[in-house]
Amino acid sequence: MRKTIKFFTRIFFRILNRIEVKGLENIPPRGRLIIACNHLSNSDPPALMSFISLVRDVNVLAKKELFVFPLLGPFLRFMGAVPLERHREGGDISAFRKALRILENDGCLLVFPEGTRAKGRKLPPKMGVAMLARKTLAPILPAAICGSENFAKLGKINIRFGKLMAFKAGSQNTREEYKKFSERLMENIHILAKERL
């Protein structure tokens, strides 16, 4: 059922938004993996997940507010979404543990390091991706999506997957290492976004 839904989602984006995707061959077909992407629109998760699923199954961290709706919440869980309470002091430990389990079981997790839609702003990245990578030794694949803010206007959407990155803990303060790695990750994502297709 999930494969069928994603199949029709791909067709939807191809017809209405003339979506173009490059770099799917950079996605490892097995083993734990974090895919980190910029965030412009509510259409980003379904667009990304529908094409990532051509290579492998994927879960996604999604804002908890979406799960309060009676039909949408169960549907999102069915499609592999994990609810994340973004504004909780100290972070959402429950979502972090679920993300850890997905990765420890050699799953693939899609995350948005900015933590919210950028809406034209350049937002500082959260450190959760680096923390997950350190805990699980999962490689990180940067990805960029462009044009999805014009999804409703049927604007063209581009998706690009980059090259794998790895978090390597050094001798510095761990928090500082998380911060530097997160900034470098977002720089790679922004470079991908500028390259377009």
C-alpha positions, 0 to 999 in steps of 0.5 A: 500500500505504501509503495502504491501511494508513493508511486502515485505521489511521484506521478503527481509531482512529475505532472503538476510540478515537473519535478526533476531529481538528480543523485538517486544513485548516491543513496546507499540501498542498505545500511543505516543512513541519515538524509538531511535536507533543507526545508521550504514547504509542506510538500518537501517530505512527500516529494523527497520520500516518494523518490527516496523510496525508489532506492529504499524505505525511509522514515521522516521526523515530522512536527508533532502538530500534524499528528493531532488531526484524526485522519492525518495522524494515523496516515503519517505514522503509516507512511513512516513519519515520527512525531517530533515536538520541536519546541520542547526544552532540551529536545524531544527525547522520545523522538530522538530514541525512536530515531535511534532505533530506526538507525540502529536497525539499519533504517533510513531517516529523513531529517530537516536540520533547520527544524522548520521551513526556512521561508526565504531565511537562512536558519542556523541548523539544529545539532540533532543530526550530528548527535544521531550520527555520533550515536549510531555511526550513520553516514549523512547524505546531504540533499537539497530541494528547490522550488517547492515553496511554489508547489501550490502555484505548480512551480517546477521542483528540483531535488538533488542528492549529494555525497556522503558525509561522516561525523568524526568525533575529535578531542574538542568539546562535543557540543562545539563539534556538533555545532561545527559539523551541523554548519558544514552540513548546511553549507553542503546543502546550500551548495547543492541548492545553488547548483540546481539541475 
